[in-house]
Amino acid sequence: MRFGLLGPVEAWRGVNGLDLGPPKRRVLLTRLLVEGGRPLSVDQLCQDLWPAGRRPSGAVSSVHAHISRLRTVLEPGRGTSKPATLLVRRPAGYALEAPRDALDSVVFETAVSRARELLSSGRTASAHQEIDQALRLWRGPALRDAAELSFAAPEIARLEASRQLAEELRVSILLEDGEAEAAVGLAEGLIGSAPLREAPWALLMRALYSTGRSAEALQQYERFRITLAEELGVDPGPGLRDLHMAILRHDSAVLRIARPRRITGAVRAARNDGRLPVVGRSQETARLDTLLSEADAGRVRWAVLTGESGAGKTRLLEETAELAAERGFTIARMRCSGSLDNGRNPSVFGPAARLLAELRSEEPVSHDAADADAAAHPQAISEGAALAELVREFADRRVLCVVDDLDESCAACLRLLNQLAVLLREERLAVLCAVRDPDKPQVGRLLSELARQRATRLHLGPLGVADVAQLLTAAGEADSNLEAAALHRRSDGNPFLLLELLELPVVQRVGPAAQIPAAVESVVLTRLEALPEPVRAMLVHAAVSGETLDIEVLVHLSDGSREGLLGLIDEAQRARILVWQEGKAGRPAGHYRFHGMLRDAVLATLTPATRQRAHAGLAMALEALPGRHPAQSAAHLVQAGPLVETEVLVRAFLRVGRLCVRDRQHAAAIGWFERAADLAGPEHLSLHREAKRAAQWLATGSPAPLVREADSPVPGLAVVHRLPCPSRLRPTAP
């Protein structure tokens, strides 16, 4: 048994979650877990479960009933004759006697302590892995079911404080491991949750300084000083003042800046500790290995990686950079703010000068750091002079230049790369670029120039089932071809989706209990928000309808032509939510469908009311289209909830049953008639009797009356066409 308090209260037996019942029972379990095995009297439980003045007269009986139900759930095979061993009765009251390490809050705090010890001993890779696993245990606000009750307040405050400390520890680990860019974003998030706490501000200042943004680090100190003065009337503490002074003096001993290390084989092995290997890219890896050898021999080599989001382009860039560093290459990463300029106002300290500064310092140099240096040195090098120096620098050393997200680069950076492609021929230089959308106009000129020079172009497609099986083996899991095939279907072979699925417990990856990883849901939300409202509405209907797009239904719902619908589909395809599936030989040409698990992710963003409106709209569209079996619309009417009256639904079931009889599908017909009878109940007695009589006729082998009635009108069925929902449904976008 395991229990969870880091979010809504949960209980698991193995990997199976238990149904804990109504809210009050969940609060009772929360109260017992918080007490940590100590007994609580029934009177104390009543005081804790009901606020003062709101305790009902039957509170004691209610507590006993909830205790009995919890025992049944927690120990289902115990039987009435055996004493309880988990939720027990002691002289002082009830106690939940579970091991402390069965509670996720205890596991979390233990893991945080281990991560702190690993960091102290210099094992940053292991510390990073430990703290990430600890923070993944959080599923929401601590003790969420009891957040409004007074007994929970001290434990909530303690756990949330522990979470804040763990988040700060994660930032410290990143800084010690030289990953300052990642630390900046996390530190900013911590400040948002605790704006008067000094530790996150100190971490942010250190992270900014580590990325070369010393001016911005000083600005953050001033911002915090003003906030403290206005809110509390005090100054920052001595530790933060010392850090401020160290930044002014560039005192590296105080700042403890971890420089990016040259990657050796031992360091690479440590980094791969807990990280799954790259699979399905052996040909691409071999080609890039050859490219490095050719560059080492004095021939400039360019390579362009293409592929959809999540295909593994960035990972392959980093793997190649590690390999190049082991061979003695200097690694230069070309960074860009992504803002497109028009070339008329070139920065005093442009991309050539930034790249030159990074080569000479062997540290990342950001836009902010470059601009600060330019402001401090009016005689800063011009772009033309920087380009000449850069060419000389490339002649004196072996360099791998890495450019990620090339299609998001500004015009100045693209112009520099185009100049380097023209100027450099025999230097020991390799340039490796990753492009998500090679059709963007701003990268066309550069890619055309590289094509003329016969640059290597590698497209990263989806992984195969064998690659997924290899990944499962590397993760230490049983090599099951069935599981690999199921994961491949759900992820469409996309490495990002696949790795996110592997983060879930096995039971939540595929099958009826499958879940959507939080990162995937976040990506889908971001993509949906960027789409126009008609495209989002179309995707809602398509997701509710099924995995494959029903073009006829969507045309009817979009109130437009096929050409107009294809325009909406095209936008969703560019957003990588829909894909075109080619047909097999001898079958229709193909169809549009959702990309991997993205249909589930779209459905996860919908409220129940939005789903019900979409089901109602789909039912009406199917009723209006000729040649559609009424069973299709009936299936959606069931899901439309309060939008469809019971009588209408019963009559729809009866009609489907009669049509099944006509088509000699007697087993299916009996099922529809029984559903109609159960749904009608005593409230619609005549319909209930009609459905029962139909089922009995079939059971006795007398379907003739039903066959004769199959083609006759069903009284009241026209009501289906007057559902309280517009036929041209445009649900609120998620």
C-alpha positions in Angstrom: 0.0 0.0 0.0 1.1 3.6 -0.8 -0.6 6.8 0.2 -0.4 10.3 -1.3 -0.8 13.7 0.4 1.2 15.8 -2.1 -2.0 16.8 -4.0 -5.4 15.2 -3.6 -5.3 12.3 -1.2 -4.6 9.0 -3.1 -4.1 5.4 -2.2 -2.6 2.7 -4.3 -2.2 -1.1 -4.0 0.7 -1.8 -6.3 0.1 0.3 -9.4 -3.7 0.3 -9.0 -5.4 3.4 -7.6 -8.2 2.9 -5.1 -11.6 4.5 -5.2 -11.7 6.4 -1.9 -15.3 7.5 -2.2 -17.0 10.9 -1.4 -15.1 14.0 -0.2 -15.8 13.6 3.5 -14.3 10.1 3.5 -11.2 11.4 1.7 -10.8 14.1 4.4 -11.1 11.4 7.1 -8.3 9.4 5.4 -6.2 12.6 5.1 -6.7 13.3 8.8 -5.5 9.8 9.8 -2.5 10.0 7.5 -1.4 13.4 8.9 -1.4 12.0 12.4 1.2 9.4 11.3 -0.2 6.3 13.1 -1.2 8.0 16.3 -4.8 7.2 17.4 -7.5 9.8 17.2 -10.8 9.7 19.2 -14.1 9.8 17.4 -14.9 13.1 19.1 -11.6 14.6 17.8 -12.3 13.3 14.3 -15.8 15.0 14.4 -14.2 18.3 15.4 -11.6 18.1 12.6 -14.0 17.0 9.9 -16.7 19.6 10.5 -16.0 23.3 11.2 -17.3 24.7 14.5 -21.0 25.3 14.5 -21.6 23.0 11.4 -21.3 19.6 13.0 -24.5 17.5 12.2 -26.4 15.5 14.7 -25.3 12.2 13.1 -21.6 13.1 12.9 -20.5 10.1 15.1 -22.5 7.6 13.1 -21.1 9.1 9.9 -17.5 8.7 11.1 -18.1 5.1 12.0 -19.7 4.5 8.6 -16.8 6.1 6.7 -14.3 4.1 8.8 -16.1 0.9 7.8 -16.1 1.8 4.1 -12.4 2.8 4.2 -11.5 -0.6 5.8 -13.3 -2.4 3.0 -11.4 -0.4 0.4 -8.0 -0.7 2.1 -8.3 -4.4 3.0 -10.8 -5.9 0.6 -10.0 -9.5 1.3 -10.0 -9.3 5.1 -13.5 -10.6 5.8 -15.7 -9.7 8.8 -14.3 -12.3 11.1 -10.7 -11.0 10.9 -9.4 -7.9 12.8 -8.3 -4.9 10.8 -4.5 -4.6 10.5 -4.2 -1.2 8.7 -7.0 1.1 9.9 -7.2 -0.2 13.5 -9.2 0.6 16.7 -7.1 1.4 19.8 -8.2 2.4 23.3 -7.5 6.0 22.4 -9.3 5.9 19.1 -8.7 5.0 15.4 -5.3 4.9 13.8 -3.9 4.2 10.3 -0.9 2.1 11.0 1.0 2.3 7.7 4.8 2.4 7.4 6.1 5.9 7.2 7.8 5.3 3.9 4.4 4.3 2.4 3.5 8.1 2.4 4.6 10.2 -0.5 5.5 13.2 1.7 8.0 11.1 3.6 9.5 9.7 0.4 9.8 13.2 -0.9 11.6 14.6 2.2 13.9 11.6 2.2 14.8 12.1 -1.4 15.5 15.8 -0.9 17.9 15.0 2.0 19.7 12.5 -0.3 20.0 15.1 -3.0 21.5 17.6 -0.6 24.0 15.0 0.5 24.9 14.2 -3.1 25.4 17.8 -3.9 27.7 18.3 -0.8 29.8 15.4 -2.0 30.1 16.9 -5.6 27.9 14.3 -7.3 25.8 16.8 -9.1 24.4 14.4 -11.8 23.1 12.0 -9.2 21.8 15.0 -7.1 20.0 16.4 -10.1 18.3 13.0 -10.8 17.3 12.6 -7.1 15.8 16.1 -6.8 13.8 15.7 -10.0 12.4 12.4 -8.9 11.4 14.0 -5.5 9.6 17.0 -7.1 7.7 14.7 -9.6 5.9 13.2 -6.5 3.9 16.5 -6.3 0.5 16.2 -8.0 -0.9 19.6 -6.8 -1.3 21.6 -3.6 -0.6 19.5 -0.5 -3.6 18.1 1.3 -5.9 19.5 -1.4 -9.0 17.7 -0.1 -8.7 19.3 3.4 -7.3 22.7 2.4 -10.1 24.7 4.1 -10.0 22.8 7.4 -7.9 24.0 10.3 -6.3 20.7 11.2 -4.5 20.7 7.8 -3.0 24.2 8.0 0.2 23.3 9.9 1.0 20.3 7.7 0.2 22.2 4.5 2.5 25.1 5.6 5.3 22.6 6.5 5.1 20.6 3.2 4.9 23.7 1.0 7.9 25.1 2.8 9.7 21.8 2.1 8.7 22.1 -1.5 10.1 25.6 -1.8 13.4 24.5 -0.3 13.5 21.5 -2.7 12.9 23.9 -5.7 15.8 26.1 -4.4 18.0 23.1 -4.1 17.3 22.1 -7.7 18.4 25.6 -8.8 21.6 25.3 -6.7 22.3 21.9 -8.3 21.9 23.3 -11.8 24.3 26.2 -11.0 26.9 23.8 -9.6 26.5 21.7 -12.8 27.1 24.7 -15.0 23.5 24.8 -16.3 22.9 28.5 -15.6 20.4 29.2 -18.4 18.0 26.6 -17.0 18.6 27.9 -13.5 17.4 31.4 -14.5 13.9 30.4 -15.5 13.4 28.2 -12.4 14.7 31.0 -10.0 12.3 33.5 -11.6 9.4 31.1 -10.9 10.5 30.7 -7.3 10.5 34.5 -6.9 6.9 34.6 -8.2 5.8 32.2 -5.4 7.8 33.8 -2.6 8.7 37.4 -3.5 10.0 38.4 -0.1 12.3 35.4 0.4 16.0 36.2 -0.1 17.2 32.8 -1.3 15.5 32.8 -4.7 16.8 36.3 -5.4 20.3 35.2 -4.6 20.0 32.2 -6.9 18.6 34.4 -9.7 21.5 36.9 -9.3 24.1 34.0 -9.4 22.4 32.4 -12.4 22.3 35.7 -14.3 25.9 36.5 -13.6 26.9 32.9 -14.7 25.2 33.5 -18.1 27.1 36.8 -18.6 24.2 39.1 -17.6 25.9 40.9 -14.7 24.1 44.1 -15.4 20.7 42.3 -15.1 21.9 40.6 -11.9 22.6 44.0 -10.3 19.1 45.2 -11.5 17.5 42.3 -9.8 19.2 43.2 -6.5 17.9 46.8 -6.7 14.4 45.5 -7.5 14.5 43.3 -4.4 15.9 46.1 -2.2 13.1 48.5 -3.3 10.5 45.8 -2.7 11.7 45.1 0.9 11.8 48.8 1.7 8.3 49.4 0.4 6.7 46.2 1.9 8.6 45.8 5.2 10.8 48.9 5.6 14.0 46.8 5.9 17.2 46.3 3.8 18.4 43.0 2.3 20.4 40.7 4.7 24.2 40.6 4.9 24.4 37.5 2.6 22.6 39.1 -0.3 24.6 42.3 0.2 27.8 40.4 0.0 26.6 38.7 -3.2 25.8 42.1 -4.6 29.3 43.4 -3.8 30.9 40.2 -5.3 29.1 40.8 -8.6 30.3 44.4 -8.6 33.8 43.2 -8.0 33.6 40.1 -10.2 34.7 38.1 -7.2 34.6 34.5 -8.5 35.6 33.1 -5.1 32.3 34.3 -3.6 30.2 33.8 -6.7 31.3 30.1 -7.1 30.6 30.2 -10.9 30.7 26.8 -12.4 32.2 27.0 -15.9 31.0 24.6 -18.6 33.5 21.7 -18.4 35.2 20.1 -21.3 33.4 16.7 -21.6 35.6 13.7 -21.0 34.5 10.1 -21.3 34.0 9.9 -17.5 31.9 13.0 -17.4 29.8 11.8 -20.3 29.2 8.5 -18.5 28.1 10.4 -15.4 25.8 12.6 -17.4 24.2 9.5 -19.0 23.6 8.1 -15.5 19.8 7.7 -15.5 19.4 9.1 -19.0 18.1 6.8 -21.7 20.3 6.4 -24.8 19.6 7.7 -28.3 17.9 4.9 -30.3 16.9 4.6 -33.9 19.5 7.1 -35.0 22.5 4.9 -35.8 22.8 6.0 -39.4 22.5 9.7 -38.5 25.0 9.3 -35.7 27.5 7.5 -38.0 27.1 10.3 -40.7 27.8 13.0 -38.1 30.8 11.1 -36.8 32.2 11.0 -40.4 31.5 14.7 -40.7 33.6 15.5 -37.6 36.4 13.4 -39.0 36.3 15.3 -42.3 36.3 18.6 -40.5 39.2 17.5 -38.4 41.1 16.8 -41.7 40.7 20.5 -42.8 37.5 20.5 -44.8 34.6 22.7 -43.6 31.5 20.6 -43.2 27.9 21.7 -42.7 25.0 19.5 -41.6 21.3 20.4 -41.3 19.0 18.3 -39.0 15.3 18.5 -39.8 12.3 16.9 -38.2 9.1 17.6 -36.3 9.0 18.9 -32.8 10.1 16.2 -30.4 12.0 14.2 -33.1 15.2 14.4 -31.1 17.1 17.1 -33.0 18.4 18.9 -29.9 19.4 15.7 -28.2 21.4 14.6 -31.3 23.1 18.1 -31.4 24.2 17.6 -27.8 25.4 14.0 -28.4 27.5 15.2 -31.3 28.8 18.2 -29.3 29.9 15.8 -26.5 31.6 13.5 -29.1 33.4 16.6 -30.7 34.5 17.8 -27.3 36.1 14.5 -26.5 38.1 14.8 -29.8 39.4 18.2 -28.8 37.0 20.5 -30.7 36.0 23.8 -29.2 32.2 23.9 -28.9 30.6 27.3 -29.9 26.8 27.6 -29.5 25.3 30.4 -31.6 22.5 31.9 -29.6 19.9 34.3 -30.8 17.1 36.2 -29.2 14.8 35.3 -32.0 13.8 38.9 -32.8 14.0 39.5 -36.6 15.7 42.7 -37.5 15.7 44.4 -40.9 19.4 44.9 -41.2 19.1 48.7 -41.2 20.1 49.1 -37.5 22.9 46.6 -36.9 23.9 46.2 -33.2 27.3 47.5 -32.2 27.9 44.1 -30.7 26.2 41.8 -33.3 26.2 38.0 -33.8 29.8 37.8 -35.2 31.2 39.6 -32.2 29.1 37.5 -29.8 30.3 34.3 -31.4 33.9 35.6 -31.3 33.6 36.4 -27.6 32.3 32.9 -26.9 35.1 31.3 -28.8 37.7 33.3 -26.9 36.2 32.9 -23.5 34.8 29.3 -24.0 31.7 30.5 -22.1 28.2 31.3 -23.4 27.8 34.9 -24.2 24.2 36.2 -24.3 22.7 39.2 -26.0 22.4 41.1 -22.7 26.1 40.5 -21.8 27.2 41.6 -25.2 25.1 44.7 -25.1 26.4 45.6 -21.6 30.0 45.2 -22.8 29.2 47.3 -25.8 27.7 50.1 -23.6 30.8 50.0 -21.3 33.2 50.0 -24.3 32.1 52.5 -27.0 35.0 51.4 -29.1 33.6 47.9 -29.3 34.5 45.9 -32.3 32.3 46.4 -35.4 30.6 43.5 -37.1 32.9 43.7 -40.1 36.0 43.6 -38.0 34.5 40.8 -35.8 33.8 38.7 -38.9 37.5 39.1 -40.0 38.7 38.1 -36.5 36.2 35.2 -36.5 37.6 33.8 -39.8 41.1 34.0 -38.3 39.9 32.3 -35.1 38.5 29.4 -37.1 41.8 29.0 -38.9 43.7 28.5 -35.6 41.6 25.8 -33.9 39.1 23.0 -34.4 35.6 24.2 -33.9 32.1 22.7 -33.8 29.5 25.5 -34.1 26.0 24.4 -32.9 22.9 26.3 -34.1 19.6 25.0 -32.6 16.2 26.3 -33.9 17.8 27.8 -37.0 14.3 28.8 -38.3 13.8 31.0 -35.2 17.1 32.9 -35.7 17.1 36.7 -36.4 18.1 38.1 -39.8 21.5 39.2 -38.5 22.4 35.7 -37.3 21.2 34.1 -40.6 23.2 36.7 -42.5 26.3 35.8 -40.5 25.9 32.1 -41.2 25.4 32.8 -44.9 28.7 34.8 -44.9 30.5 32.0 -43.2 29.2 29.5 -45.7 30.6 31.6 -48.5 34.0 32.6 -46.9 35.1 29.3 -45.2 36.4 26.4 -47.2 39.5 24.7 -45.7 39.2 25.4 -42.0 38.8 22.7 -39.4 35.2 23.7 -38.8 31.9 21.8 -38.6 28.6 23.7 -38.4 25.6 21.7 -37.2 22.1 23.3 -37.5 18.7 22.0 -36.4 15.6 23.2 -38.3 12.0 22.4 -37.4 10.4 24.3 -40.4 12.8 24.4 -43.4 10.1 26.0 -45.5 10.2 29.3 -43.6 11.2 32.1 -46.0 13.9 33.6 -43.7 16.0 30.4 -43.8 15.5 29.7 -47.5 18.5 31.7 -48.7 20.9 30.0 -46.3 19.6 26.5 -47.0 20.0 27.2 -50.7 23.6 28.2 -50.3 24.3 25.1 -48.2 22.6 22.9 -50.8 25.0 24.3 -53.4 27.9 23.3 -51.2 26.4 19.8 -50.8 25.8 20.1 -47.1 24.7 17.0 -45.3 20.9 17.0 -44.7 19.5 14.5 -42.2 15.8 14.1 -41.6 14.8 12.6 -38.2 11.6 10.6 -38.8 9.6 8.6 -36.2 11.1 5.7 -34.4 10.1 2.1 -35.2 8.6 -0.6 -32.9 12.1 -2.2 -32.6 13.5 1.2 -31.5 10.8 1.4 -28.8 11.6 -2.2 -27.6 15.3 -1.2 -27.4 14.4 1.8 -25.3 12.4 -0.3 -22.9 15.3 -2.7 -22.6 17.7 0.2 -21.8 15.2 1.4 -19.2 15.5 -1.9 -17.4 11.9 -3.0 -18.3 10.7 -6.3 -19.6 11.2 -6.4 -23.4 7.6 -7.0 -24.5 6.9 -6.7 -28.2 3.2 -6.1 -27.4 4.0 -3.3 -25.0 6.5 -1.8 -27.5 3.9 -1.9 -30.2 1.3 -0.3 -28.0 3.6 2.5 -27.0 4.6 3.1 -30.6 1.0 3.4 -31.6 0.2 5.9 -28.8 3.4 8.0 -29.4 3.4 7.7 -33.2 7.2 7.0 -32.7 7.8 10.6 -31.6 10.8 10.4 -29.1 9.5 13.3 -27.0 6.0 11.7 -26.6 7.6 8.3 -26.0 10.0 9.5 -23.3 7.1 11.4 -21.5 5.0 8.2 -21.6 7.9 6.2 -20.0 7.9 8.7 -17.1 4.4 7.4 -16.2 3.7 4.2 -14.2 3.4 1.2 -16.5 -0.4 0.9 -16.0 -0.9 4.6 -17.0 1.0 4.4 -20.3 -1.5 2.5 -22.5 -4.9 0.8 -22.1 -8.0 1.8 -20.2 -6.1 3.5 -17.4 -3.9 5.5 -19.8 -3.0 9.1 -18.7 -1.7 12.1 -20.5 1.7 13.3 -19.4 1.6 16.8 -18.0 4.3 18.0 -20.4 2.3 16.7 -23.4 -0.9 18.4 -22.2 1.0 21.7 -21.8 2.4 21.4 -25.3 -1.0 20.8 -26.8 -2.5 23.7 -24.9 0.2 26.0 -26.2 -0.5 24.8 -29.8 -4.2 25.2 -29.5 -4.0 28.7 -28.1 -2.0 29.8 -31.2 -4.7 28.5 -33.5 -7.8 30.5 -34.8 -11.1 29.8 -33.1 -12.6 27.9 -36.1 -9.7 25.6 -36.1 -10.0 24.9 -32.4 -13.7 24.3 -32.7 -13.1 21.8 -35.5 -10.5 20.0 -33.4 -12.9 19.7 -30.5 -15.5 18.0 -32.7 -12.9 15.8 -34.4 -11.5 14.7 -31.0 -14.9 13.9 -29.6 -15.9 12.1 -32.8 -12.9 9.7 -32.9 -9.3 9.1 -33.8 -9.9 9.5 -37.5 -11.5 12.6 -38.9 -15.0 12.1 -40.3 -14.9 14.7 -43.2 -18.6 14.6 -44.0 -19.6 15.3 -40.4 -17.1 18.0 -40.0 -18.2 19.7 -43.2 -21.7 19.7 -41.9 -20.7 21.2 -38.6 -18.3 23.8 -40.0 -21.2 25.1 -42.1 -18.9 25.4 -45.1 -17.4 23.6 -48.1 -14.9 20.8 -48.2 -12.3 23.3 -49.3 -13.0 25.5 -46.3 -12.7 22.5 -44.0 -9.4 21.5 -45.6 -8.1 25.0 -44.8 -8.8 24.4 -41.2 -7.3 20.9 -41.3 -4.2 22.4 -42.9 -3.6 24.8 -40.1 -4.0 22.0 -37.5 -1.6 19.9 -39.5 1.0 22.7 -39.5 0.6 22.9 -35.7 1.5 19.2 -35.7 -1.8 18.1 -34.1 -3.2 16.3 -37.2 -1.4 14.1 -39.7 -2.3 12.5 -43.0 -2.3 8.7 -43.0 -1.6 7.2 -46.4 -3.9 4.3 -47.4 -2.6 0.8 -48.0 -2.7 -0.9 -51.4 -6.3 -1.8 -52.5 -7.8 0.5 -49.9 -9.0 4.2 -49.9 -6.4 6.8 -50.6 -5.9 7.7 -46.9 -7.4 9.8 -44.1 -6.6 12.5 -41.6 -6.1 11.5 -38.0 -4.7 12.9 -34.7 -1.0 12.7 -34.1 -0.3 10.0 -31.5 -1.9 10.7 -28.2 -2.7 14.3 -29.0 -6.4 13.4 -29.4 -6.4 12.3 -25.8 -4.6 15.5 -24.9 -7.2 17.6 -26.7 -10.0 15.8 -24.9 -8.3 16.4 -21.5 -8.6 20.1 -22.1 -12.4 20.0 -22.4 -14.9 20.6 -19.7 -17.8 18.2 -19.4 -20.2 20.8 -20.7 -18.0 21.4 -23.8 -17.9 17.7 -24.5 -21.7 17.3 -24.1 -22.3 20.2 -26.6 -19.9 18.6 -29.0 -21.6 15.2 -28.7 -25.0 16.8 -29.3 -23.8 18.6 -32.4 -22.2 15.4 -33.7 -25.5 13.5 -33.1 -27.5 16.1 -35.1 -25.0 16.1 -37.9 -25.1 12.3 -38.2 -29.0 12.4 -38.2 -28.8 14.9 -41.1 -26.4 12.9 -43.2 -27.9 10.2 -45.5 -26.8 6.7 -45.2 -25.6 6.9 -41.6 -26.8 4.2 -39.2 -28.8 5.6 -36.3 -26.6 3.7 -33.9 -23.9 6.3 -34.5 -26.1 9.2 -33.5 -27.5 7.3 -30.6 -24.0 6.7 -29.2 -23.4 10.5 -29.2 -26.8 11.3 -27.8 -25.9 9.1 -24.8 -22.8 11.3 -24.2 -24.8 14.6 -24.6 -25.9 14.5 -21.0 -28.6 17.0 -20.0 -28.9 18.3 -23.5 -31.0 15.3 -24.5 -34.3 14.4 -22.7 -34.7 10.8 -21.5 -37.8 10.2 -23.7 -35.9 11.2 -26.8 -33.0 8.9 -25.9 -35.3 6.0 -25.2 -37.0 6.4 -28.6 -33.6 6.6 -30.3 -32.6 3.3 -28.7 -35.9 1.7 -29.7 -35.3 2.8 -33.3 -31.8 1.4 -33.4 -33.0 -1.9 -31.9 -35.7 -2.3 -34.6 -33.2 -1.6 -37.4 -30.9 -4.2 -35.9 -33.8 -6.7 -36.0 -34.4 -5.8 -39.6 -30.7 -6.5 -40.4 -30.9 -9.9 -38.4 -28.5 -8.6 -35.7 -30.7 -10.0 -33.0 -28.1 -10.0 -30.2 -27.3 -6.3 -30.8 -31.1 -5.6 -30.9 -31.7 -7.2 -27.5 -28.9 -5.0 -26.1 -30.5 -1.8 -27.4 -34.0 -2.8 -26.2 -32.7 -3.6 -22.7 -30.9 -0.3 -22.5 -34.1 1.4 -23.6 -36.1 -0.4 -20.9 -33.5 0.4 -18.1 -33.4 4.0 -19.1 -37.2 4.5 -19.4 -37.9 3.1 -15.9 -41.2 3.9 -14.2 -41.0 7.5 -15.3 -41.8 6.5 -18.9 -43.8 3.4 -18.2 -45.3 2.9 -21.7 -41.8 3.1 -23.3 -40.5 0.8 -20.7 -43.1 -1.8 -21.5 -42.6 -1.4 -25.2 -38.9 -2.0 -24.8 -39.4 -5.0 -22.6 -42.0 -6.5 -25.0 -39.6 -6.1 -27.9 -36.8 -7.9 -26.0 -39.2 -10.7 -25.1 -40.4 -11.2 -28.7 -36.8 -11.6 -29.8 -36.0 -14.0 -27.0 -39.0 -16.2 -28.0 -38.0 -16.1 -31.6 -40.9 -13.9 -32.8 -39.3 -10.8 -34.4 -41.9 -10.4 -37.1 -43.8 -7.5 -35.4 -40.5 -5.7 -35.0 -39.5 -6.2 -38.6 -42.8 -4.8 -39.7 -42.3 -1.7 -37.5 -38.7 -1.1 -38.5 -39.5 1.2 -41.4 -42.5 2.9 -39.8 -42.1 6.3 -38.1 -41.4 6.3 -34.5 -43.7 8.8 -32.6 -41.7 11.5 -30.9 -38.4 10.8 -32.7 -38.6 14.1 -34.5 -37.7 15.7 -31.1 -34.2 14.6 -31.8 -34.0 17.2 -34.5 -35.0 19.9 -32.0 -32.3 19.4 -29.4 -31.7 22.6 -27.3 -28.3 23.0 -29.0 -27.6 24.8 -32.3 -26.9 22.5 -35.2 -23.9 24.5 -36.3 -22.1 24.0 -33.0 -19.0 26.2 -32.2 -18.0 25.2 -28.7 -15.9 27.5 -26.5 -12.3 26.9 -27.3 -10.3 25.0 -24.6 
